[in-house]
């Protein structure tokens, strides 16, 4: 059971880091009448964290299914 708790904690940390990067990314955008070109500053890191969250989520779902 502790393995599940550790994976869940790792998932929460990665998800929190991803949310922080998304917030930082959105704060850099300023309203304008002109067309705005958005160039992500944290794109690579956000993609990596998204992938990690997806993988951990699949592991947690598989663990839950095996408990049934």
Residue pairs with C-beta under 8 A, 6 or more apart in sequence:
4 60
4 63
7 56
7 59
7 60
7 63
8 60
10 56
11 53
11 56
11 57
11 60
14 49
14 52
14 53
14 56
15 49
15 53
17 49
18 46
18 49
18 50
18 53
21 42
21 45
21 46
21 49
22 46
24 41
24 42
25 40
25 41
25 42
25 46
28 41
29 36
29 38
30 36
40 46
